[in-house]
Amino acid sequence: MGFEIPGINEACESSFPGSKSLYEKASDLFPNGVTHDLRYFEPFPLYVERAKGSKKWDVDSGERIDYWSGHGALLLGHCPDEE
């Protein structure tokens, strides 16, 4: 499926082994291993472990800024503090 850039798959596999493993398991449960088409990326999606504010952490401990913001549903960010 999709296209391949030489070396990118190997770099992703070595950098994100946890996401690759979860993708392989999820592929048996969901089409393309994800619950929504927009979450699918080549060679496999990153799987998020937790989120707070504007940040997400993938299962391989990488910190990411969530520029997608739940397509507008997360105007207050992830897990906002209760006031």
matplotlib code that plots the C-alpha trace (Angstrom):
import matplotlib.pyplot as plt

x = [0.0, 1.3, 4.8, 8.3, 11.2, 14.5, 15.7, 12.6, 11.0, 14.1, 14.5, 10.9, 11.2, 14.4, 13.1, 9.5, 9.6, 6.7, 4.4, 5.4, 4.6, 1.2, 0.5, 1.1, -1.3, -3.9, -3.8, -5.5, -8.4, -8.9, -8.6, -5.1, -4.5, -6.3, -9.8, -10.0, -8.4, -6.8, -4.7, -3.0, 0.5, 3.2, 4.9, 2.8, 1.2, 2.6, 0.6, 0.0, 0.3, -0.8, -1.5, -1.7, -2.3, -0.9, 1.5, 1.3, 3.7, 4.0, 4.6, 8.3, 8.6, 8.7, 7.2, 5.1, 3.1, -0.4, -0.9, -4.0, -5.9, -8.6, -9.8, -11.1, -12.7, -9.8, -9.9, -8.8, -6.2, -5.9, -6.8, -7.5, -7.2, -10.6, -11.3]
y = [0.0, 3.5, 4.3, 3.7, 6.1, 4.2, 4.0, 5.6, 2.3, 1.1, 4.4, 4.3, 0.7, 1.3, 4.6, 3.4, -0.3, 0.0, 1.6, -1.0, -3.8, -2.3, -1.6, -5.3, -6.3, -3.7, -4.7, -8.0, -6.0, -2.8, -2.0, -0.5, -1.0, 2.3, 3.3, 6.3, 6.7, 10.0, 8.2, 6.0, 6.9, 5.0, 2.8, 2.6, 5.1, 6.3, 5.0, 7.6, 6.6, 9.8, 13.4, 16.7, 20.2, 20.5, 17.5, 13.8, 11.1, 8.0, 4.5, 4.9, 7.9, 10.5, 13.9, 15.4, 18.7, 17.9, 20.3, 18.3, 19.1, 16.5, 18.4, 21.2, 19.1, 19.8, 23.5, 23.3, 20.7, 17.2, 16.5, 20.1, 20.9, 21.0, 24.4]
z = [0.0, -0.8, -1.8, -0.3, 0.1, 0.3, 3.9, 5.5, 6.5, 8.2, 10.0, 11.2, 12.3, 14.4, 15.8, 16.7, 17.5, 19.9, 17.4, 14.8, 17.1, 18.0, 14.4, 13.6, 16.3, 15.4, 11.7, 12.8, 14.4, 12.3, 8.6, 8.2, 11.9, 12.9, 13.8, 11.4, 8.0, 9.0, 11.6, 9.1, 7.9, 6.0, 6.8, 10.0, 12.4, 15.7, 18.7, 21.4, 25.1, 26.8, 26.1, 28.1, 26.8, 23.3, 23.7, 23.0, 23.9, 21.7, 23.1, 22.2, 24.6, 21.9, 22.8, 20.0, 19.6, 18.5, 15.6, 14.6, 17.8, 17.3, 14.2, 16.4, 19.1, 21.5, 21.8, 25.4, 24.7, 26.0, 29.6, 30.7, 34.4, 36.1, 37.7]

ax = plt.figure().add_subplot(projection="3d")
ax.plot(x, y, z, "-o")
ax.set_aspect("equal")
plt.show()
